[in-house]
Amino acid sequence: MRSPATGHRSNGAATGRPADVWVDLASPSHPFFFKALTDAIPDIRTTVTVRDKTQTVSLAREVGFRFRTVGRDYEPSLLRMLGIPIRTAQLTVGMPDADVAMGARNAMCVLSAKARGVPTIHFTDNDICAHQDGLYADALYHRLVAQATHNVVPEAFRTEVLTDRGADPDSVHTYGGFKEDVYVAGFEPDESFPDRLPFGGEPFAVVRPEALNATYVQSETIAPDLLAELTDRGVNVVYLPRTDDYREFTADADPDRVYAPPDALSGLELAWHARCVLTGSGTMAREAARMGTPAVSFFPSEHISVDRALIERGEIFHSRDPVEIAEYVDSLTVADARPDLAEARRVRDEVASLTGDLIEAERR
């Protein structure tokens, strides 16, 4: 890991004022991560910008950030590609005064800060560069974020993904844990939460299907068969469809056993109280696993390194066989779910300490 070195500012730390940190939130998971992280770092004040993408704006408001919305996501792929350079230009022109900029999986933040001569601390845990032939977006992304002043990644991350694309090895910093630990650590469960579900206090599992419109998913969904297998075994399911189109996946499942909430429910509350969390993507499985709740991934493509590490350690069970998954869930007992935040808190404190040191190094 790179040791503190002379940074871009010569008088910041010496003034005794808090460090000014610009945080750019570009995706729905970012508000939780950066709120938990910045709250754990002393002597900083934040200015926050948010990209209008899915629930990012509403979640930034929910966690308590004051922010300015800059740019938006577009649904057609061509417009989405154009939206990224447009937003980068908007950020460059309207970027606040800052000692350091911070973003996660966010080349827009890195490039705009670089254009303004502001050092960047960038966070990522995705080390997959291409999921299919001819898909170059991920490789380009890693080449761009390799230009960050600092990249902070989990120990499981393959750092050569960045160093092979131009990052100085001393600018890549690792921590012993996972991104989800940072915000899971501060979670305070609501013990009355299960009362909001129509299962009369009985155990339940959570199922979220694959992101079928994502470029990294090259497979048919197993969600309909999985829901049918679970409910046939008497498992209550909170089903989280990604869009209305996904609701049809419940057609062959026992309707008395499946609840698809009409409004968003807290993913962390669901993970804490669930018998098991099953997902066709990675984040919810990692959140549950780091809480100590049994987690299943039925992700259909190549796993990023953090997911492989959790699977190899037995914290996540992976399968694409609905029968095998349902048998695994059916085998779980109350003792298998032992939610515990102690390890997550240790990781959060490590990441906050590391980030605080990097901020101060850049102010000297």
N, C-alpha and C positions, 0 to 999 in steps of 0.2 A: 504494500500500500504506500502511496506517496505520502511523505512526511510534510508537515506544514512548511510552505516556502513563501518567498516574497510574492505577493499577489499583485492585482491590478490597482489597488488603492494604497496610498501611502499614509493617509492620516485618519482613516475611519476609526480603527480601534482605539487610537490614542485620544480621540475626542471624548470618550466616555458615553457617547450616545448609543442607543440601540442600533443594531445593524438593520438597514433597510433591505428587505427581501421581497422581490417580485415573484409571485407564484402564479403560474398559468395552468388552469384546469381545462383539459381538452376532452376528457372522457368521463363517464359516470362513476368510475371507481376512484377518481382523483380527489373529490371533495373529502371523502372519509380519510384517505391516506394522508393528505396534506394538513387537514385540520388536526389529526392526532399528532403528526410530526411537529408542526409548528407550535402547538401548545406545549410540547415537551422540550422545546429549545428556549432557554432563557435569553433575555436581552435582545429580542428581535421585534421588529414591527413589519407587518406584511401589507403589501398592496396586491390585490387579487384580480386577475382577469379570467373570464370563463367563456369557453366556446359553447355555442348553442347546439348541443348534440344530445339527442334523446333526453335523459333526465338530468344532465349535468347541471343546468342552471337551477332547477328546483332543489336538487340535492345540495348544491353549494349554499343555497338559502337555508335549507333545513339544518345543516351543521353549524350555521351561525356566521359564515363568511359575509363580509361586506365586499362587493365586487362590481366590476364593470363588464358587461357582455361585449365580446369582440368576435365577430365572425360567426359562421354557422356551418353545420354539416349539411350536405346535400344527398338526396337519395339516389338519383341516377349516377352511375359510376363515373361518367365523363365529367359531370358537374362537380362530383366529389374531388376528383383529381385537380380541377381548377380551383376549388375552394381552398385547398391547402396553401398554394403560393399567394393567393389573394389575402388570406388571413395572416400569413407571415409578413406581408407588406404592411397590413394594418397594424400589427403588433410593433413592427419596427418604427413606424411613424409615431404611434401613440404610446410607446413604452414608458412607464413611469421611471423616475429617478430611483436607482437601486444600487446597492453594493454588490448584490448577488441575485441571479435569477434561478428559479427552480421549476422543474417540470418533470413529468413521468411519461415515458414513451411518447415524446413530444418534440419532434424535430423543428416544429414551428417556433417554439420557445428558444431552442438552442441557436437557430439561425438568426432570429431577430436580435437576441442579446449579443451575439457575436458581431453583428453589423453595428451595434451601438457601443461595442467595446466593454461589455459587462460580462464578468465571469459567470459560468453556469454550473449548477449542480444538477445532474440528470439521473433519474432513477429508472431502472428497467429490470425485468426478470424474464423477458422473452428473447431467447437466443436462437429462434428458428429463422433462417434467412429465406427460405422458399419452401412452399408446400406443394408445388406442382411445377412441371416444366413450363417455362415461359413467364413465370410470375416473379417479377424483379422488385416489387415494391418493398418487401421486407429487407432485401439486401441493400437497397438504396437507403432505407430508413437507418440501418445500422451504420452505413457510411456517413450519413449526416450527423447522427448523434455521437459518433466517434470524435466529432469536433468539439464536443462539450469540454469545458475545463476539467470537470470531474464527472465520472460515471460511477454511481453507487449501485452495486448488484449483490444478490445473494451468493454465498459460497458455491452453490450448485451451478451457477451460471457459467457457461463456457466463455471465459474472458477473451479468447482468441477471436471471437466474433467481432469484437471491437478493435483489438490490437491489430488484427490482420487488415483492418480497414482504416488504419491511420491513428488510432488512439495510442498515446504514450502509455506503456504498461504501468508507469507510476501514477497515472491519472485515473486508473480503474481501482476502485476500493470495494472490498467485499465485507459482508457481515454474516454472522452465523445464524441464519434463520430465513424467513420468507417475508415478502412484502406484506402479506395479509396480517402478519403478527403485529405490525405497527398500529393498525387501527382496531384489530380485535382486542388488543391489550386494554383499551379503555372502555370496553363494552360493559354496560351495567344491565343485566337481564331484568325483564319485567316478569315476575312470577305469575302474574295474572294473564299473560299473553295467551296460553292455551285456551282460556275461556272464550276467546274471540273465534275459535274454530268450531265447526259443527260436529265434533267427535265426542262430546261429553267427557272430555278429560282423558280419553283413551290415547294410547301412543299413535304416532303418525310418522310417515316418511315424507320427504320432500322430493319432487321430481321436476327437473327443468330440462327440456329437450335440447338437442343440438341446435346450433345457429346455422340453419340450412342455407341461408343466403350469404354466408361468409366465404371468402375465397379459400380459406384454409380447410373447409369441410368438403371432402370428396367422398360422400357416402350417403346411402339411404338412412332415414331415421329408424331407430328401434323403439321410439317412444310409445307407439300404439301397443305393440306386443308387450313391452315392459309394464305398462299400466294394467293391461289385462292380466298378466301373470301375477302382479302384486295384489290386485284386488281379489283375484280368485283364491289367494291364500289368506284373505281376510285382513290385508294391510290397508289401513287408512292412508290416503295420499293427499297432500297439498300439492296441487299441480300448478306450475307457473308457466303458462304459455307465453312465448315471446311476442306473438301478435295474435290477432283473432283467428288467423288461418290455422294456428297450432291447436285451437280448441277442438277441432275435429278428431284429433288423435285420441280423444277419450271415448270414441263411439263404441268400442268393444269392451270397455271397462265397466265394472259395477258402479252405476251412478251414485249409489248410497255410500260408496267408499272414496269417491273422488270429489275434492273441493277445489275449484279454480276461483280464487278470490277476485271479486270485481274490481278491487282497488289494490294498489301496491301494499305489500306487507314487508316489514323489516326482514331482510335476509339473515341478519345476525340473530334476531329473535327466533326465526325459524330454525336456524342451525343449532342454536343452544338447546331448544326444547325438543328437537326431532329425535326419533329413534335412529334415523339415518338420513343423509342427504345424498341424492343421486343426481348427477348433472352430466349433460353432453358437452360441457365446456369446463374450464379449469377453475375459475375464481371461487365459485361456491363450494367446490370440493375442498379447496385449500383452506377456506375460511372454517369450514366444519372440522377439518382435520386438525387445524391448529388450536381449536377449542377443545379437542378430545372427543368430538362426536364422530361416530363411524361415517365414512364418506366413500361413495362409489363414483368413479368416472367411467362414462361410456363414450368418451371423446373418440371420434372416429379416425383422426389423422395422427401425424407424428407428434409426440409429446415434447414440450419444452423441458429443459433440464430440471427445473424445479418440480415439475409433475413427476418426472421419472424418479427423482430422488425420494419423493413421498411414497410413490408406489413401491419402490425397492425397500423402503423402511417399514412398509406395512401400514402406513397411516392412511393410504388410499387404496381401495380395491378397484382394479380395472378389469372390465370385461365388455364385450359387445354381444354377449349371449344373454338374452332376456331371462331364460330359465335359470342359468347360472347366477345371474344377479339376484333374481327373486329368491332363490334358495339361500343365498348369502344373507339377504335381509331377513328372511324368515328365521335364520339361525341365531340372529342377534338376541341378546338378553338385556335386561335393564342395566346389568353390570358393565356391558360393553360401551355404554355411553357415560363417560365420566368427564363432563366439561370442566376445564381447568385453564385459567388464564396466566398462570405463573410464568411459563416459558415465553408466552407472547409478550409479557411485560418486560422480561429480560431482553428480548430482541428489540422491542421498541426503545428501551433505554440505550442500547448499544447504537442503534441507528441514529437516535437523536444526538448522542454524544459525538459520534463521527461527523454528522452533518454540522453541528455547532463548531467543531474544530475546523472544518473546511471553510465555513463562513469567516471565522476569525483569521484564518490563514490568508484569505483573499482580501482582507481589510488592512493588512499590515503594509 
